[in-house]
Amino acid sequence: MTLDILQGMRPPLRALSILPFALLLASCGPDVAAGGAAAMNAAAAAPDTLLPTSSPEGAAATVALVQAVVSDELEFAAMLFSDLDAEVGARADGVVASVAVEMGDVVRRGQLLARLDDARQLARVESATAARDLSRIEFERMDGLLERGFVTQAQHDEARYNLRVAEAVLREAEVELEHTRIVAPFDGVVTRRVAGTGRTAEAGAPLFRVTALSPLRALARVPEREAARIVRGSPAFITSETGAQAAAVVARVSAAVDPGSGT
């Protein structure tokens, strides 16, 4: 049986070796925003509190071993991890021109992590901007000539079409330029950096890993004989090896039982 518990973390939990037990929790409550920010700042000062590994549900996550207590009676070993954890890579092939962050840095959504060489993309934007401006001037000129009957409607429509094409080419060039910027997908901490100035980057290949320290989840496998005593909404709390605690609540309970382990 698997439990999903909502939880608001306070001090960051130090990563430990993982046992084959887990209890799933996720952050919530009034302490989440403040607690998450404090944890991120602490992690930036001590990045060794983060342990990149795999979550119980198959996604990469930051994991620590904790104890989860439900209703002050049932205690289980639990594996703590972050739902928001992503490998971040370039959206285009290129050479890394600069790196803006290091492992352990706290980042915000949209913050620049690295930039690829963008000389070609900048030139395309400049050329497309000039073509768009010329097409706009031509269209405005056709507007005046059409009013005086010096050009046909077809010629005017062609000028309008040319302007729309030029605007589309400019937008495409701007998107390509934007793809040279690698940014954080959400607020979190940089838990891995493989990008380096001068290195070649391939589209889709991971260059960074960003992990959010809030909300957090913990996963535990509960013995079948105790499963009936745990219901969604049950109060709980988590304790780390160092004694740090956080209030929690059961958010999800799985009815499936593993026939091999009886959990």
N, C-alpha and C positions, 0 to 999 in steps of 0.2 A: 504494500500500500504506500502511495506517495502523497505527501502533504505539501501544499504550497502556502507559505505563510508570508503575510505582509509585515515589513519590519523597517523601523527607522534607526539607522546606525548612528552611533556617536563616535568614539575613537576608532581609527582604522584597525582592522584585525590583522595580525602578523601571519603570513602564510606558513603553513605547516605541511607535513606529508599527509597525503589523503588516504583515509581508510575506506573500505568498501561499504560504507554506510553514508546516507545523505538525507537531508531534510530541506525541502524547497521553500524559501521565503523570498518576499519582495518588499522593498521599502515603501512606507506610507506614513501618514500621520503628521502632526504639526512639526515634528523635529527633523523631517526629511531634508528640507532646503538648507537649514543651518547645519545639520549634521553632515550632509553630503559635501557642503562647501568646506567645512572644517577637515573632513577626511581627505578631500582633494588637496588642500593646502599641506596637510601633514604628509601625504604621499609624495608631494613634490619635494619636500625636505628629506624624506626617507624613502626613496623608490624601492628599497629592498622589501618593503611591506607588501609588494605586489608580486604575485606568482602567476605568470601567463601559463595557461594549460587549457584543457578541454572541459567544457561544462558537461553535466550529466545528460543534457539534451542534444549534445553533438556540436554545439557552437563553441568557438573559442571563448574563454572567460578567465577572469581573475578569481582564483579559488583559495579558500582558507578553511581549515578544519575548526569547527566550533561545536558547542553543545547547545541543543535546543530543548527547552523545557516547555511542555504544554500543560496548561491548567495546574501548574505547581505540583504536578504528580508524575508525569511521564517525561523521562529524559532520554534523548537520543543523540548519537553522534551525527553531525550535520556537515554538509559541504556548502560553503558560502561562495556565491559567484555573482557576476554582473550580467544582466540581460543585455545591456548596451555595450557591446564589445565588437569592434570592427577592424579588419585589415584594410588600410587605406592605401590606394595606389594611384598612379597617374591615369588619366583618361586618354592619353595620347603617347605615342613613342617620342622619345627625346633624350636630351642630356641634362642632368640636374645642374642648374646654374647656381642655386643657393638653397641652403637649409636653414629654416627659421626656428626650429625647436630641437630639444634634446630629450632623451629618455628621462621620464620623471617630471617633465614640465606639465603644468596645468594649462589646458587649452579650452577655448570657448567655441561653440558651433560657428563655422564659417571662418575661423582663424587660419591664416596662412601657415602651412607646415613646411612647404618647399615650393620652389618655382623651377620649371624647366626653361631651357634657353628658348626665348620667344622672338628672336630677331626676324625670322621668316613670317611669323604670325603678325607681328607689328607692321611689317612691310605690306602684308596683304590687307590689313585694316586701313592703312594709309591710302593704298591704291583704290580700295573699294569706296572709301569716303570721297575721294576725288571724283570717281565715276558717278557716285550718287549725286554729288553736288552739280556736276555737269548735266546730268539727266534732269534734275530739278529745274535748272535754268532753262533748258530746252523746252520742258513742259510748260513752264510759265510763259515763255515766248509764244508757244503755240496757242495758249489760252487767249492772248491778245490778238494774234493773227486770226483765230477762228471768229472772234467777235466782229472783226472788220471784214470777214469773208475772204481772206487771202489764202486760207488753207481749208481743206476738206475735213469733215468729221473723222474720216478714216485716218488722216494724218495726225489729227489731235489724239485719237485713241491709241495710235502707235506710240506717240510720245508718252502717254500715260503708262502704257505697258512697259516701256523701256525704263521709266522711273521705278516702277514696282520691282522689276528684275534687279535693278541696281541696289535697291533697298534690301532685297532678299540676299544678294551677294554680300552686302556689308554685314548683315546679321550673322550670316554663316562665318564670315571672317572673325567677327567678335566672339562667337562661340568657340572657334578654334583657339583664339587667344586665351579665353577663359580656361580652356582645358590644359593650359600650361601651368595653372595654379593648382596646387594640391592643398585642400583645406580640411579642417576637422569636421566630421559629420555631426557631432554633438559635443556637449560639454563633457570633459573627462580629463584623463591623464594619459600622456604618451608612455606606453608600456613596452614599446619596441621601436627601434629606428634602424633601418638598413640603408636609407638614402644617404648619399654622400656627394658632395660637390664634384662634378666632372664625371660621375658614373652614368652609364646609359640606363635609361628607364624604359620598360616596355609597358604598353597599355594594359592595365589590369593586374600587373605584377605588384604585390604588396611592398610598400616602402615604409609604412608606419603601422603601428597598431595603437588604437585609442580605446581606452576602457573607462566607462563611467563608474564612479564609486557610489552612485545613488541613482535609481533604486537598486537594492541588492536582494538576492534570493538565497535561500538555503534549501537543500534537498535532503530528506532523510527517508530511509526505508523502515517502516513501522511493522513490528510483529503483528500477525493477523489477530492474535488474541486480544491485542490492545487497540486494534483499529476502530472498533465500535465506539470507543470512548472519546474519539476525536471527531469533531464536526467542524464544518466551515464556520468561521467567526470565533473559534476558541481562542482565548488569550494565550500568549506564549512570550518567551524571551530567549535571547541568545547570549551565550557567554563564550568569550575567546579564551585561549590558553593563558593570556596575561590578566584575565579577570574583567576585561571590558564587557559591558552589557548593553543590550538594546531591546526595547519593547517590540513585540511582534504580535501578529494575529494570523490564524490559519486562513488562507485565502482560497485554497483549492485542495481537495482530497480526491485521490484516485481510488476507485473501487476495485481495480485489478489486483489480483494476488499472484505473486510469482510461485508456481508450484514447486520449484526447486528449493527456494529458501524459506517459503512460508511468510514472506513479507509483502 
